[in-house]
Amino acid sequence: MVCGRCGTAAALGARFCRRCGSLLPEVPATQTDPAGRPPQGGASPAGSRDRPDGQPRRQRALRVPLLLAVAVIALGATAVGLALLLSSSSPPATSGQGAASGSSSAHAAPDPRAVDVRTLLPSGEAPQTVLYGDLDGSPPEEIAVLAAGPKPSYSDVPLPQLDLKVFSWRGGAWNGILDASAFPEGDPILSLQQGTGQEVGLFKLVDFQQDGSPQLVVAVTRVGGSAESTDLWVLSDEAGTATDLHLSGLHGSVSVDAQQVLVTDQPYCGASPFCPGFRLTEVIGASGPAVDVLSTRREAVPATTAEEAAQGLLYAWQTNHKDVAATVATSRAIRSLFADSWSPEYVFGTCSPAGGEFICGYNRGSQPWFTLDVAPTGGAYEVQWVAPPSNGGD
């Protein structure tokens, strides 16, 4: 205890300062014991942080571990929630072709080029040509397969039955999106016909729009029939399989040049030794978002011999096509010949050289009937005039 007036220390229990005589303040009996410690078993002074047993309270020490525990629990809950979210956003694993195995991801689409396409085809078929391209604008690439199966038992043509299919990775598996034996409905690309077969002369991917999503170009020729014509198909699959272009009844060649297709269509005359007419060269390419014929060039098929010129004019007369006759004969010759009506008894005879020209003839049955003068003109041969038998000349 200290005197509040002079600051002199006073003995415990003294009532007056021994130096200045001032009255000292009274000390409560419960504040301290003679050793200066709080009394045992008593109430702690107001505001004290000590426990009743005299030991310091540990509220602050307990608060730090509690906060750490709460933080750890919160971080663990966040990690579990994130893992569940990532798991729910991934597609389910699938079994069968294309399903992941081993340590690889069960949700990743397989590499199309690593797929054994034989597992996608019907039993007994063997792949001939396999193409890979992003036809629908969504990875991975589609797989287009041209395959050959057994020869049809009823066909006399020694050709295997062809199959053309396109597969796309959808729903966790490789699914067929095109079957050429059923598409398009009613007029399929590949079809079985008695006594005939089919050959695929062109099977390629062409990116007409150069947008990374190519179209499938297929040229199919019917073999064994009377016409043996070719059909050209341009197919896409950006919004479901669709026919972008179909040209039928072609007789000639089909080829690919960069992002375009070139079609050369020759006149067709069946068994005729020479077929007169016009050769059409068509360029197929992008026309905006569509695929169409961009240009057509028409040119006469030249007769390379006097016989071809005479036979070509006879065919044009038979079919009554004066425009075709004009590719191998002068207008004067056409007027003379077409003045008479064609009859099956008229047949080609022979051609004999006469100076720089040729004299040819048409027979009526076994009798010579029409006389033709044929001369070389501009690298080809052309019928100059026709002489009916009535006057021996024109």
VOGU-3710 file (C-alpha; in Angstrom, 3 decimals, decimal comma):
1> mvcgrcgtaa> 0,000/0,000/0,000  1,246/3,498/-0,821  0,278/6,832/0,693  -1,757/8,779/-1,769  -0,294/12,113/-0,512  3,445/11,641/-0,107  3,982/8,333/-1,800  5,522/6,590/1,197  4,987/2,835/1,423  2,770/1,789/4,312
11> algarfcrrc> 2,487/-1,530/6,079  -0,467/-3,785/5,372  -3,308/-2,949/7,732  -1,942/0,554/8,686  -4,542/3,304/8,846  -2,224/6,398/8,846  0,957/7,267/6,918  4,006/7,024/9,176  5,595/9,992/7,457  2,880/12,569/6,815
21> gsllpevpat> 0,104/11,175/9,037  -2,485/11,139/6,218  -5,396/8,672/6,459  -4,702/5,659/4,314  -7,492/3,993/2,236  -9,033/0,786/3,479  -8,174/-2,453/1,619  -11,078/-4,960/1,079  -10,503/-8,221/2,853  -11,183/-10,310/-0,231
31> qtdpagrppq> -8,773/-8,513/-2,607  -5,496/-10,312/-1,733  -3,947/-12,562/0,826  -0,727/-11,577/2,613  1,232/-13,018/-0,305  -0,630/-10,794/-2,794  -2,601/-13,679/-4,408  -6,341/-13,861/-4,873  -8,028/-15,859/-2,094  -8,739/-19,559/-2,793
41> ggaspagsrd> -12,383/-20,459/-3,437  -13,524/-16,848/-3,568  -15,012/-14,838/-6,413  -12,591/-13,188/-8,780  -12,622/-9,399/-8,901  -14,801/-7,846/-11,546  -13,199/-7,913/-15,014  -10,628/-10,572/-13,971  -9,687/-13,173/-16,685  -8,423/-15,682/-14,083
51> rpdgqprrqr> -10,252/-18,920/-13,291  -11,597/-19,536/-9,737  -8,673/-21,913/-9,086  -6,247/-19,093/-9,697  -5,037/-20,332/-13,078  -5,232/-17,972/-16,118  -8,116/-18,534/-18,479  -7,240/-20,134/-21,904  -10,008/-18,687/-24,013  -7,601/-17,115/-26,564
61> alrvplllav> -5,523/-20,323/-26,872  -8,626/-22,403/-27,604  -9,985/-19,937/-30,193  -7,032/-20,348/-32,658  -7,294/-24,178/-33,096  -11,060/-23,841/-33,461  -10,699/-21,329/-36,291  -8,133/-23,570/-38,016  -10,478/-26,558/-37,801  -13,347/-24,568/-39,310
71> avialgatav> -11,109/-23,404/-42,179  -9,923/-26,953/-42,924  -13,521/-28,215/-43,009  -14,554/-25,407/-45,352  -11,673/-26,102/-47,760  -12,493/-29,822/-47,787  -16,140/-29,152/-48,598  -15,134/-26,828/-51,445  -12,818/-29,478/-52,950  -15,524/-32,153/-52,761
81> glalllssss> -18,079/-29,855/-54,392  -15,668/-28,974/-57,230  -14,937/-32,667/-57,887  -18,653/-33,464/-58,045  -19,247/-30,582/-60,448  -16,492/-31,733/-62,821  -17,756/-35,309/-62,673  -21,336/-34,333/-63,527  -20,228/-32,228/-66,536  -18,381/-35,126/-68,223
91> ppatsgqgaa> -20,207/-37,580/-70,553  -20,723/-41,080/-69,216  -18,306/-43,803/-70,186  -19,515/-46,137/-72,910  -18,709/-49,735/-73,677  -18,010/-51,277/-77,072  -16,290/-49,689/-80,070  -14,615/-46,416/-79,232  -14,839/-46,734/-75,432  -11,626/-45,764/-73,614
101> sgsssahaap> -9,644/-48,434/-71,783  -6,592/-48,706/-69,526  -5,268/-45,421/-68,169  -6,743/-43,239/-70,927  -9,709/-40,947/-70,299  -13,040/-42,778/-70,437  -14,792/-39,709/-71,871  -12,470/-38,699/-74,718  -13,527/-39,461/-78,308  -11,140/-41,904/-80,000
111> dpravdvrtl> -8,916/-41,041/-82,936  -10,899/-42,043/-86,066  -7,703/-43,069/-87,825  -6,988/-45,603/-85,104  -10,368/-47,331/-85,518  -10,431/-50,766/-87,145  -13,139/-50,010/-89,730  -13,729/-53,721/-90,276  -15,531/-53,748/-86,936  -17,995/-51,186/-88,312
121> lpsgeapqtv> -18,902/-53,143/-91,455  -21,268/-56,078/-91,905  -19,742/-59,527/-91,865  -18,186/-60,555/-95,171  -17,331/-57,026/-96,323  -13,805/-55,699/-96,751  -12,887/-51,999/-96,882  -11,465/-50,791/-100,199  -11,070/-47,053/-99,531  -11,346/-45,171/-96,229
131> lygdldgspp> -11,653/-41,377/-96,006  -11,497/-39,148/-92,918  -12,998/-35,659/-92,755  -15,028/-33,351/-90,527  -18,269/-33,548/-92,533  -20,579/-32,189/-89,813  -18,324/-29,383/-88,548  -17,870/-30,999/-85,135  -14,842/-33,111/-84,115  -13,829/-35,846/-84,302
141> eeiavlaagp> -13,654/-36,517/-88,019  -16,198/-38,762/-89,701  -15,177/-42,075/-91,316  -16,324/-42,748/-94,902  -15,831/-46,332/-96,082  -16,163/-47,840/-99,543  -16,322/-51,594/-99,081  -16,830/-54,674/-101,233  -18,942/-57,661/-100,358  -19,659/-60,987/-102,024
151> kpsysdvplp> -20,761/-61,072/-105,670  -24,575/-61,189/-105,935  -25,689/-64,733/-106,768  -28,141/-63,627/-109,469  -25,814/-61,242/-111,354  -23,959/-62,235/-114,523  -21,549/-59,330/-114,084  -18,273/-60,410/-112,405  -18,288/-57,542/-109,920  -18,624/-57,582/-106,117
161> qldlkvfswr> -21,539/-55,882/-104,443  -20,340/-52,472/-103,266  -21,195/-50,852/-99,957  -20,683/-47,233/-98,973  -21,180/-46,061/-95,418  -20,280/-43,012/-93,294  -19,809/-43,217/-89,526  -19,819/-40,407/-86,936  -18,906/-40,402/-83,232  -22,200/-39,559/-81,536
171> ggawngilda> -23,580/-40,575/-78,172  -20,306/-42,164/-77,134  -20,089/-44,617/-80,062  -19,508/-44,804/-83,820  -22,909/-44,586/-85,478  -23,769/-44,921/-89,164  -25,104/-41,657/-90,620  -25,141/-42,687/-94,299  -25,931/-45,994/-95,991  -25,670/-45,602/-99,775
181> safpegdpil> -27,909/-48,624/-100,329  -30,811/-46,762/-98,687  -30,049/-43,084/-99,348  -31,704/-41,173/-100,818  -35,017/-42,902/-100,318  -36,485/-44,175/-103,555  -33,326/-43,599/-105,614  -30,368/-44,909/-103,596  -26,806/-44,275/-104,637  -26,032/-48,003/-104,706
191> slqqgtgqev> -28,752/-50,438/-105,717  -29,031/-54,021/-106,886  -30,400/-54,581/-110,372  -30,761/-57,835/-112,224  -27,940/-58,477/-114,686  -25,931/-55,367/-113,791  -23,234/-54,262/-111,401  -21,872/-50,935/-110,190  -18,432/-49,371/-110,140  -17,401/-46,363/-108,076
201> glfklvdfqq> -15,032/-44,338/-110,231  -14,687/-41,416/-107,848  -14,803/-41,433/-104,041  -13,258/-38,315/-102,533  -13,734/-35,522/-100,013  -13,797/-32,017/-101,523  -13,939/-28,863/-99,399  -15,874/-26,717/-101,881  -16,422/-23,781/-99,468  -12,931/-24,169/-97,929
211> dgspqlvvav> -14,468/-23,966/-94,451  -12,983/-27,158/-93,032  -16,173/-29,202/-93,587  -15,765/-31,070/-96,887  -18,454/-32,769/-98,954  -18,327/-36,382/-100,088  -18,160/-36,724/-103,899  -19,167/-40,076/-105,386  -19,379/-41,108/-109,056  -21,171/-44,430/-109,653
221> trvggsaest> -21,356/-46,172/-113,053  -23,875/-48,866/-113,882  -22,097/-51,734/-115,662  -23,774/-54,392/-117,765  -26,834/-52,418/-118,847  -27,573/-50,845/-122,193  -26,643/-47,279/-121,273  -23,867/-47,779/-118,654  -24,281/-44,196/-117,515  -22,674/-42,485/-114,523
231> dlwvlsdeag> -24,357/-40,681/-111,640  -22,505/-37,977/-109,734  -23,445/-37,271/-106,104  -22,247/-34,466/-103,821  -23,238/-35,210/-100,210  -22,932/-33,169/-97,008  -23,799/-33,697/-93,350  -23,726/-30,327/-91,586  -27,400/-30,576/-90,585  -28,091/-34,228/-91,401
241> tatdlhlsgl> -27,166/-36,107/-94,549  -28,230/-34,123/-97,614  -27,734/-34,234/-101,385  -26,084/-30,983/-102,449  -25,954/-31,970/-106,134  -26,940/-34,957/-108,293  -26,166/-35,294/-112,007  -27,403/-38,412/-113,777  -26,994/-40,006/-117,198  -23,394/-38,910/-117,664
251> hgsvsvdaqq> -21,142/-40,554/-120,259  -17,594/-39,418/-119,890  -15,200/-38,694/-117,067  -15,355/-37,121/-113,612  -12,286/-35,750/-111,845  -11,349/-33,471/-108,951  -9,253/-30,335/-109,391  -8,492/-28,692/-106,025  -11,855/-27,417/-104,657  -13,770/-28,142/-107,866
261> vlvtdqpycg> -15,082/-31,145/-109,802  -14,709/-31,398/-113,584  -17,313/-33,388/-115,535  -16,830/-34,259/-119,212  -20,079/-35,573/-120,688  -19,806/-37,249/-124,080  -22,751/-37,986/-126,404  -23,944/-41,593/-126,197  -25,136/-43,604/-129,197  -25,223/-47,124/-127,885
271> aspfcpgfrl> -23,670/-49,573/-130,364  -23,012/-46,953/-133,043  -19,347/-47,004/-134,147  -19,161/-43,233/-133,859  -21,403/-40,943/-131,853  -21,722/-37,395/-133,165  -22,894/-34,524/-131,047  -21,532/-32,195/-128,427  -19,128/-32,714/-125,587  -20,087/-30,833/-122,431
281> tevigasgpa> -17,414/-29,835/-119,931  -18,916/-28,705/-116,638  -17,143/-27,121/-113,680  -18,776/-27,826/-110,315  -17,894/-25,690/-107,332  -19,118/-23,490/-104,501  -21,911/-21,054/-105,275  -22,216/-19,261/-101,966  -23,196/-21,860/-99,371  -24,418/-24,246/-102,099
291> vdvlstrrea> -22,671/-26,500/-104,625  -23,678/-26,076/-108,259  -22,529/-26,135/-111,886  -20,500/-22,944/-112,277  -19,806/-23,112/-116,001  -20,524/-25,276/-119,055  -18,497/-25,459/-122,258  -20,119/-27,066/-125,317  -18,044/-28,233/-128,241  -18,665/-30,554/-131,173
301> vpattaeeaa> -17,125/-34,020/-131,113  -14,857/-34,105/-134,183  -14,919/-36,936/-136,704  -11,335/-38,108/-136,992  -11,908/-40,207/-140,157  -14,120/-40,061/-143,251  -15,933/-43,172/-142,004  -16,767/-41,458/-138,696  -18,197/-38,438/-140,520  -20,402/-40,604/-142,752
311> qgllyawqtn> -21,534/-42,818/-139,873  -22,214/-39,798/-137,673  -24,438/-38,198/-140,290  -26,340/-41,473/-140,723  -26,985/-41,635/-136,954  -28,178/-38,009/-136,853  -30,525/-38,750/-139,766  -31,828/-41,832/-137,970  -32,561/-39,853/-134,771  -33,745/-36,774/-136,732
321> hkdvaatvat> -31,280/-34,424/-135,017  -30,184/-31,759/-137,480  -28,161/-29,962/-134,798  -26,145/-33,141/-134,265  -25,792/-33,607/-138,035  -24,275/-30,120/-138,199  -21,240/-31,350/-136,238  -20,195/-33,646/-139,133  -21,809/-32,220/-142,274  -22,456/-28,988/-144,148
331> srairslfad> -25,932/-27,465/-144,247  -26,091/-28,382/-147,960  -25,514/-32,070/-147,223  -28,031/-32,006/-144,366  -30,772/-30,529/-146,566  -30,232/-33,178/-149,250  -30,251/-36,138/-146,870  -33,056/-34,998/-144,556  -35,308/-34,416/-147,547  -35,905/-38,169/-147,412
341> swspeyvfgt> -37,116/-40,052/-144,348  -34,773/-42,478/-142,668  -35,612/-46,178/-142,840  -33,955/-49,145/-141,112  -32,977/-50,508/-144,515  -30,441/-47,691/-144,939  -26,988/-48,790/-143,812  -23,458/-47,504/-144,112  -21,509/-48,868/-147,065  -17,848/-47,996/-147,624
351> cspaggefic> -15,486/-45,062/-148,062  -12,840/-44,864/-150,800  -10,129/-42,201/-151,227  -10,539/-39,820/-154,142  -7,631/-37,419/-154,357  -7,593/-35,510/-151,088  -11,177/-36,460/-150,337  -13,277/-39,584/-149,842  -16,327/-40,935/-151,578  -18,617/-42,796/-149,188
361> gynrgsqpwf> -22,005/-44,388/-149,633  -25,187/-45,488/-147,881  -26,814/-48,672/-149,112  -30,462/-49,508/-149,229  -30,398/-53,125/-148,392  -27,650/-54,489/-150,614  -27,908/-51,731/-153,235  -25,807/-48,512/-153,185  -28,163/-45,599/-152,716  -26,675/-42,322/-151,459
371> tldvaptgga> -23,248/-41,005/-152,422  -21,372/-38,760/-149,994  -18,352/-36,547/-150,536  -16,232/-36,285/-147,369  -13,284/-33,916/-147,003  -10,883/-32,974/-144,186  -11,714/-29,572/-142,715  -9,972/-27,865/-139,788  -8,455/-31,027/-138,347  -11,678/-33,064/-138,674
381> yevqwvapps> -13,642/-34,705/-141,471  -16,913/-33,280/-142,780  -19,545/-34,466/-145,293  -19,573/-31,834/-148,060  -22,533/-33,030/-150,107  -24,952/-35,934/-150,503  -26,133/-37,166/-153,928  -29,484/-39,017/-154,044  -29,636/-41,943/-156,461  -32,317/-40,266/-158,619
391> nggd> -29,923/-37,759/-160,198  -26,506/-39,058/-159,162  -25,619/-35,756/-157,598  -26,845/-32,662/-155,927
//
